[in-house]
């Protein structure tokens, strides 16, 4: 639950939370940290990007930037941790939001079956949409970290080298390997360092 600026565990799962974080705390109060980092956090931006890229490349389905902006806001506001990130930033805390990566290539057949034109997206197409998302979060004092482009293949899929072990056997296109996690951590540290430099 997000209550009064803090993230608190739901009833009955405090022990699970402590297992995950080493037993140090079961409540996350951003005032006790230099920054709060959200990674994916069940904010379904990949679906937004799939559809936005598909529509960008399909003349019959093209939508304007204004419509995309309203859709993006609706997606963020529909996520409790999206709302939490914005609220923490509004309360004056430093917040970084690292996007959840695209689905992994080569794990299942036709992962873009509902948005086939997105498979033809270029780095320029992705950059245009990433910039819109970055601007949305920046306007709300949140640092947004896009997926690094050297991890992207097939328009808007994550390179199969970042699949988790046994991904094909269980059909897991969502979760990624520790190698991908290291890339995100590098991005986070770079963002923190950049923030320190700009504050000087």
C-alpha positions in Angstrom: 0.0 0.0 0.0 1.1 3.6 -0.6 -0.1 5.6 2.4 0.8 9.2 3.3 4.0 9.2 1.3 5.2 5.7 2.4 5.1 2.2 0.9 3.8 -0.2 3.5 3.2 -4.0 3.1 -0.3 -5.4 2.8 -1.6 -7.3 5.8 0.2 -10.6 6.4 3.2 -10.2 4.1 5.6 -8.2 6.3 7.8 -11.3 6.7 8.0 -11.7 3.0 9.0 -8.1 2.5 11.7 -8.5 5.1 13.0 -11.6 3.4 13.4 -9.6 0.2 15.1 -6.6 1.7 17.3 -8.4 4.2 15.1 -7.9 7.2 16.0 -4.3 7.8 12.6 -2.7 7.3 9.1 -3.4 6.3 8.1 0.2 5.5 9.7 2.3 2.8 9.8 5.9 3.8 11.6 8.0 1.1 12.7 10.6 3.7 15.2 8.0 4.9 17.0 7.8 1.5 18.8 10.0 -0.9 16.7 8.7 -3.8 13.9 6.2 -4.5 14.3 4.0 -7.6 11.3 2.3 -9.2 12.2 -0.5 -11.7 9.2 -1.5 -13.8 7.0 -1.6 -10.7 4.0 -3.0 -12.7 3.8 0.1 -14.8 2.9 -1.4 -18.2 4.7 1.0 -20.4 5.8 -1.7 -22.8 2.2 -2.2 -24.0 1.9 1.6 -24.5 5.1 1.6 -26.5 4.1 -1.4 -28.6 0.9 0.3 -29.6 2.4 3.7 -30.1 5.2 2.3 -32.3 2.6 0.3 -34.3 0.4 3.3 -34.8 3.4 5.5 -35.7 4.2 3.2 -38.6 0.7 2.4 -39.7 -0.7 5.4 -41.6 -4.3 4.1 -41.1 -3.9 4.0 -37.3 -1.7 7.1 -36.7 -2.5 9.1 -33.6 -1.4 12.6 -32.6 1.1 13.5 -29.8 -1.7 15.0 -27.8 -3.6 11.7 -27.8 -0.4 9.8 -26.9 0.2 12.2 -24.0 -3.3 11.6 -22.7 -3.0 7.9 -23.1 0.4 7.9 -21.3 -1.0 9.9 -18.4 -3.9 7.4 -18.1 -1.5 4.5 -18.1 0.7 6.0 -15.4 -2.3 7.1 -13.3 -3.8 3.6 -13.5 -0.7 2.1 -11.8 -0.5 2.5 -8.0 3.3 2.7 -8.1 3.1 5.1 -11.0 1.0 7.3 -8.8 3.3 6.7 -5.9 6.4 7.8 -7.9 4.7 11.0 -8.9 3.5 11.7 -5.4 6.9 11.1 -3.9 8.4 13.5 -6.3 5.7 16.1 -5.6 6.6 15.8 -1.9 10.2 16.8 -2.8 11.9 13.4 -2.9 14.4 12.4 -5.6 12.7 9.8 -7.7 14.1 7.7 -10.6 11.8 5.5 -12.7 13.5 2.8 -14.8 11.2 1.4 -17.4 10.4 -2.3 -17.5 12.1 -3.8 -20.6 10.5 -4.9 -23.8 9.5 -8.6 -24.2 12.4 -10.9 -24.9 12.9 -12.1 -28.5 13.0 -15.8 -29.4 11.1 -17.1 -26.4 7.6 -17.4 -27.8 6.2 -17.2 -31.3 5.0 -13.8 -32.6 5.3 -11.7 -29.4 4.1 -8.7 -31.4 1.2 -10.4 -33.0 -1.2 -7.6 -31.9 1.1 -4.8 -32.9 3.0 -6.1 -36.0 4.1 -2.8 -37.4 6.1 -2.2 -34.2 8.6 -4.8 -35.4 9.8 -2.4 -38.1 10.5 0.5 -35.6 13.9 2.1 -35.9 16.1 3.7 -33.2 14.7 7.1 -34.4 11.1 5.9 -33.9 11.9 4.6 -30.4 13.8 7.8 -29.5 10.9 10.0 -30.5 8.6 8.1 -28.1 11.2 7.8 -25.3 11.6 11.6 -25.5 7.8 12.1 -25.0 7.8 9.8 -22.0 10.9 11.5 -20.5 9.3 14.9 -20.9 6.1 13.7 -19.2 8.1 12.5 -16.1 10.5 15.4 -16.1 7.5 17.8 -15.9 6.6 15.9 -12.7 10.2 16.0 -11.3 10.8 12.3 -11.9 14.0 11.1 -13.7 12.9 8.5 -16.3 15.3 5.9 -17.6 14.6 4.5 -21.0 15.7 1.0 -22.1 19.2 1.3 -23.5 19.0 0.9 -27.2 21.9 -1.6 -27.5 19.6 -4.1 -25.7 16.8 -3.7 -28.3 16.2 -5.8 -31.4 13.3 -6.4 -33.8 11.7 -3.0 -33.4 10.8 -3.2 -29.8 12.0 -6.5 -28.3 14.8 -7.2 -25.9 17.8 -9.0 -27.2 17.5 -12.7 -26.5 20.9 -12.8 -24.8 19.1 -11.2 -21.8 16.5 -13.9 -21.4 16.4 -15.6 -18.0 17.7 -19.1 -17.7 15.1 -21.6 -19.0 12.9 -18.8 -20.4 11.9 -20.8 -23.5 10.8 -23.8 -21.4 8.5 -21.7 -19.2 7.6 -19.1 -21.9 8.8 -16.2 -19.8 9.3 -13.2 -22.1 9.0 -10.6 -19.3 11.8 -11.3 -16.7 15.4 -10.7 -17.6 18.9 -12.0 -16.7 21.2 -10.6 -14.0 23.2 -9.1 -16.9 20.3 -6.9 -17.8 19.9 -6.0 -14.2 23.5 -4.7 -14.1 22.8 -2.5 -17.1 19.8 -0.9 -15.3 21.9 -0.4 -12.1 24.6 1.3 -14.3 21.9 3.7 -15.6 20.7 4.4 -12.1 24.2 5.2 -10.8 24.8 7.4 -13.9 21.6 9.3 -13.2 22.5 9.8 -9.5 26.0 11.0 -10.5 24.5 13.4 -13.1 22.2 14.7 -10.4 25.0 15.3 -8.0 27.0 17.2 -10.7 24.1 19.4 -11.6 23.6 20.3 -8.0 27.1 21.6 -7.6 
